Amino acid sequence: MSDHEEQQLAHLEEEEVSQAPEAPAAQEVLALVDGKTLFRAKILHSCAIEYCLCPPGIEAKVEDLVILPTRYGNEVARILGRVDNPKETGMREVLTVVRTATAVDMERFEENTRREKQAFLACREKITTRGLDMKLVSAHYLLEEQKILFFFTAETRIDFRELVKDLVAVFKTRIELRQIGVRDEARVTGGTGICGRCLCCNCVTDRLRPVSIKMAKEQNLTLNSMKISGPCGRLLCCLAYEYDVYREAKQDIPPTGSRLRFEGEQFKVTEVNILTKRVRLLGESGRVLDCAFDSFRRNPDTRIWELKEKA
């Protein structure tokens, strides 16, 4: 692999997600949920997935619209379903539903959506006028606060103080600019992946989880950056989906490149196919063996891989 390719892969592996919470915090969250119905809900504006509980007096079911308290303010969210096993979610926070969305809430939300399109165009024009090296991703009016959030991406830190003054002069309200990563941008804007389906970060995953080159290698995927990166320019989220399955399956078979003897001849493992559960070996004489996973065992004394029988 060339130095240029290594640099490309290193860039792809850069992460923009926060570190996982400490175990005690996770235990506290689980204790909060104990005995209650936990829901998954999608924030309509950002497509972020949150976990939530309904307080006494409020009932919610799948597809209901509710108001959730996020770090920016109250937002409209759609209930996606119940969570059967909270321990498997890896959740870091549980929100409490403020109320089910009323007709007034939805009218305000729809009106804000229309205003956001105008705010987006106005902000982008000011950015161009100021010559700032930043890409505007979205504009968002909070549901119950007189404030507009503008989300943008940029390669470096941007001094946008003068831009904020320009926007305050136009909108006569509080303005907040938030710099986000390219993966967050893909989640907000959405789109179609190389598989032809909606981007995972936008419609599938709960959180933006770390993805590494190791996951691609474990699944015998090409390390061509064009084929394992998404529209955001980072590694595909889906690389993490089957990683654990591949890693677990390979624990019971010899890895690619390992050598073992069979019928007096030394063989080398040249290919491992997890999907078909077959291993291909090449002997010194040119003989090729195609064996099933259950044809191998590790000698309990020598810890050397052995072939029980030819498949």
N, C-alpha and C positions, 0 to 999 in steps of 0.2 A: 504494500500500500504506500502511495506517494505521500510526501509531507503535506501537499495541498489537500489530499483526500482526508488525511488525519485531522487537519485543521477544520475541514468541513464537518466531520463527524463530531469533533469537540464542540463546535458551535451548536450543532443540533442538540447536544446533550445538556446544554445550559438550562437550568431549571429556574422557574419563576414562581414556584409555589412555596408556601411557608412550611417550616419544619413541622413534623408530626407532634402532637401534644404529649406531654408526659403522662405516664400511666395513671398516677393518682387523679389527674383531671378527668381522664376517660372513665375511671371508676365512679367519680362523682356524677358524671352525666348519666351513666347507666343506673345509678341509684335514684336519680330524679325520674327516670322513665319507668322504674319497676312497678309493675301492676297496672300501668296505664296504656292506652292505645297511642302508639307512635305513628305519625304520618310522614310521608315524603311529599314535599310541595315544591313547585317550580315558580320562582319569581318571574313574572311576565316580562318585565323590562330586560333583565340581564340574563335570563335563562339559567340562573344559578339554582342549584338544588339545595333545599334546606329541610331539616327535620323539625317537626313541630308537635306540640301537644295542645289539646283543647281544654281550657279551664272549665270548671263546673258551670253549667248553664249554656254552654255552646256545643253544638253537635255538628260534625262535618262528615261528609262522605266523598267518595271518589268523584272528581270533576267539579266539586264545589269551589267557588272563589272565596278566598278569605283574605284578611288583612294581617300581615306579619310585620313585627318590628325588626327591621334590619339595622345595620350599623349606620346607614345613611338616613333612615327614617322609615315610617310605615309604608309598606309596598303591597300591591295586589299580587296574590299568588294563587296557583291552582293546585288543589289536592290531587296527587298522582296515585296514591294508594297507601295501604297500611304496611307497616314494617313488622314482619313476623319474628325476626331474630335481631334485635338491636345490637347484640355483641358482634355481629358480622359486618356492621355498617362502617365501623371506624369513625363514627361521628364525633365531632369535637364540640358541638354546641347544639342545644335544643331550644327552639323558640316557642313562645306561648302565643297562640292565636289571639289577636285583639278582638276580632269580631268576624262574622261572615260578611262578605262584601254586599253592601246595599245598592239599590238602584242609583242613589246619589253618588256613591263611590265610583260606580262604573261610568256614570256620565262624566264625572271629573276626570277619570282615567282616560276616557276617549278624547275629551277635550285637550288634555295634556299631551296626548299622542300627536294630535294635529299641531299643537304649538311647538312640539319638539322638532318637527320637520323645519319649521321656519327658523327656530333658534339654531339648528345645526347649520343651515345655510349662512346665517348671519355671522356665526362664530368662524366658520371656515373662511369667509370673506375677510374678517379682521386678521386672521392668522396669515393670510396671503399678503395683506397690506403691510403687516409688521415684518414679513419675511422670516417668520419663525420656522425652524426645522422640526416640525411636529405634524403628526397625522391625526386629525380629529376622527374619533370612532363613533361617538354618539352624544346626544344631548338628552337630558332627562329632567323633567319637572317632578319634584316630590309630590306625593298625594296630598299631604296636609301641611306642607310648609312652603313659605314664599322663598324658594331657593331653586336655582337651576344647577344641575351637575353636568359638567362637560368632561367626557372621558377621552383621553388621547394616548397615542404611543409616540415614542421618540427614542433615538439611539443614546442620547445623553440627557443630562438634567437641563431643563428649559427655564429660563427666567421669564415667567409670564405675568409679572406684576402689571406691566403696562397694558397687556391684553385684558386683564381682569378689569382695569379701569375703563377700557373701551366698552366692555360688555355691560358693566354696571350702568354706563351712560346710555346704552341702548335699551336695556330691559328694566332698569329702575328697580332691581331686586338683588338679593344676595346671589353671588356667583361663586362656584367652587369648581376648580379644575383638578382632575385626578389623572395621574399618569399610570397606565396599566401595561401589562406585558402583552406580547403578541398572541399568546395562548388565550388570554382573557378576551382579546379582541375577537378571535375566532369564535369564542363561545357566545359573545354578544351579537355579532353580525350573522353567524350561521353560514351555511353554504353546503356544498356537496363534496364528499371525499372521493378518493380515487376508486373506492368500491362502488360508487354510484348512489350511496345513501347519505343521509344527513350527517353532518359532522358529529362525532361522538361527544365532543365537549359541549355541543349545543343541545343534544337531545337524548344522550344516553348516560354519561357518567355523572356521579354525584359530586365529585371534586376533581380538580386538576391535579392528578397524582404524578409523581416523578416517573419518567420513562428514561431508560438507559440503553446504550449500545449493546450492553450485555444481554438484554432481552432479545434483541434481533439475532445475535449470535447463537443464543440457546435454541432458537427456533429455525436455525439453518437458513436464515433469510439473507438476501444480498445486502451488502453494506454500501450500496450505491445510494448516496444521499437523496437523489431525486426520487427514489422508489420507496424510501422508508420515512419520508418527511411529509407533513401535511401542508395545507395552504398557509398555515401560520409560519412555516419555515422550521418548525421543531419536529422532533420525532413523533410518529403517529401514536395517538393515545391507545389505539387497539393493540399495540405491541405488548401492553401489560396484561391483556385479557387472558391469554393462554400461557403466559410465562410460567406460572406455578405448575400447570398441568405438565408442560414439557420437562421442567426441572424434576418433578416427582417421578415421571415416567423413566427418565434417564438414570435414576438411582439404581435400577435393577438390571442395567445392561452396561457393557463395556463402552467407554467413550470412543469417539472417532479418533483413529490414530493409534489406539492401543493394540498390543500384540498378544496372541495366545496360540498354544499348540493344539493340534487336532490330527489324530491318525498319523503321528510322526512328522507332521509338517507345520511350519510356523505360518500363521495367518495374521493379516493386519486388517483392522476394521476400517473400511473406506467410506461407509455410508450408514447413517442411522435415520430411518424414516418413522417418525412418531405416529403419523396418520395410519400407515399400513401395519405398524408394529413389526417391521422387518429390519434386519441388520445384514448388510452385505460385507463379506470378507474376501480378501485377495491373498492367495497363497504364494509361496516363493516360486512354485512351479507354474504359476499363472492360473491355477485352479480357483474358481469363484464359488463361494458358498452364499446362499440366500437363506437366512435363518430367522425363525420367529423369536420374539423377545423371551419366551419361556424356555428357550433352548440353552440359556446361559445360567451359570451359577458362580458364585465367588467361593473359592476354597476357604473353609473356616480357619484353617491353620496357616496357610501361606498368604491369604487374602488376594490370591491371583485369580483372574477370571478364567473360567473353563467352559468349554462347549460340551454340553451333555450329549447332544445328538444332532445329526444334521436334519434340518427341516425341509 
